[in-house]
Every structure is written in structure tokens, then in C-alpha cells.
Amino acid sequence: MDELKSWFGGLPQLIMFDLDGTLADSAADIAIALNRALDDLALPPVADEVVRNGIGRGAARLMDVALQHVRPQLDNAMQRQVENEQLLSAFMHRYEDAVCEFSTVYPGVREFLDAAKAQGINMACITNKPLKPANALLDALELSEYFSVVLGGDSLTHKKPHPEPLQHSLRHFSVTPDKALMIGDSRNDVEAAKAAGVRVLALPYGYNYGEAIEASEPDRVVATLADML
């Protein structure tokens, strides 16, 4: 991990990772589950691009995005009255049944995790995805072994971009912010890291609401995690 050591000024004592769009390309499974849920409620589907641009702010926010896209297409007053909570319940049922049909680990991720593990670096996964499907996805992709802490969007009072999940991890591992690193793909990750006083490494291939990650001004952007090896 010479490149990481050179840039960071040594090796971090703790690395915190986002999940969707950082470790795993999970958009296809999320889109399939969402469209199955919409169909369950007799609502029209949404395009994959809508889903990709809505990932990262939590499942409830993704339901809002979906409903904003489908409601203008509806003539039926009863259909227009479908609430976020109804769609969220249907989505979670569908997604938990098939959390990893098409999701894959991004290139360079497993090699980076192996290298960090070999160096004895503490690792946490901090996602806005609800904890149950987050753990299921990590298990399915054989990534769970790397993380002694996994926090979902429903694990604490606040989720990213609030710094609480990062601060919780810092306390858990007794690591000061200057010895920790956040790795993510969206402005949620960048803003949470900055608020926690933690340096942030960003990846450009994930889900950032259609925005270039450079606009969020992370400390560094790399094409893949393999670049840090």
C-alpha cells in the first residue's frame, strides 16, 4: 500500500467505506426490486438512471424520487395516493428477497481490502442502506469478513451526510480523526468526512446523483482502489 502510505503520511489506523457505489455495484438489484415493488402497487416502472441518481440518501429518499417520477403519469386518483411508506414496505420486501442477483464487487476493491487487512488496519462499512440488506449484500459478495463494524442508515439517530456514523466508528476503535480515512463515491461521504474531521478519498464510478464527485472537493479522487496499492 505504498501509494496510500505516501499520500496519507503513513497508514491509517481506521478506514471507513461506503457500500453502494464504492465497494459494490448494486444499482441493478435495487432497480429491479424497486420496479417489482412499483408493479405490486399497480404503478409504472422507473428507468435505471432514475434509480442510480437516487441511490445514496437512504431507501425512504429513493422512494420519494420514484414517486416523483411516476405520479405525473397516473390518471387514477387512488394510485396517486400511494404513500412513501407503502412503497418503502413493498420495496424492502422485494429487495430483501433478492439483494444480490446482479450486484458485483468493483475492480480493485477486494485487492485493496486484502492489503488493508494484511496491514492490520481496522475497517468499517458505513452505508445509508438499511442494516439488514447491507449485511445480506456484504455476505453475498463475501465481503463481511473485512469489517468488524457495519452501520446502516437505521443503525444510529443520524446517517450520512451527518458525521455521527463516522464519529461512532472513531470512538469504537479509539482512533482520532487525523488517523482515519473515509472512502466513498458521493457528496454524502465527502460531507460526512469533512464534518468529522476525517480525510476522504473519492471514487468517480459510483452513484452521486448525476454529479461529478470532484465538485464535492474530496481530498483525493482515484479511478479505482487499486491505484492506492
Buried (B, 14 or more C-beta within 10 A) or exposed (E): BEEBEEBBEEBBBBBBBBBBBBBBBBBBBBBBBBBBBBEBBEBEBBEBEBBBBBBBBBBBBBBBBBBEBBBEEBEEEEBBEBEBEBBBBBBBEBBEEBBBEEBEBBEBBBBBBEBBEEEEBBBBBBBBBBBBBBBBBBEBBEBBEBBEBBBBBBBBEBBBBBBBBBBBBBEBBEBEBEBBBBBBBBBBBBBBBBBBBBBBBBBEBBBBBEEEBEEBEBBEBBEBBBBBB
